[in-house]
């Protein structure tokens, strides 16, 4: 017994919506990472370097080849200290 093609239309719509959602999320992740592929298995060193790159360039995935740090970077300390007790 054959299945009428009208019964397959909802499945085609669902498949198209899943495809559009996956493509949109992939494009958004690519845009969020500055056009680079997503990083995998990030360890503490990678997180530290990503934080340094963010403080240097303003982007999490940005890198700079300038030999000198920009103005203001010498006081841009990543260490978080707790407030003193008074």
Buried (B, 14 or more C-beta within 10 A) or exposed (E): EEEEEEEEEEEEEEEEEEEEEEEEEEEEEEEEBEEEEEEEEEEEEEEEEBEBBBBBBEEEBEEEEEEEEEEEEEEEEEEEEEEEEE
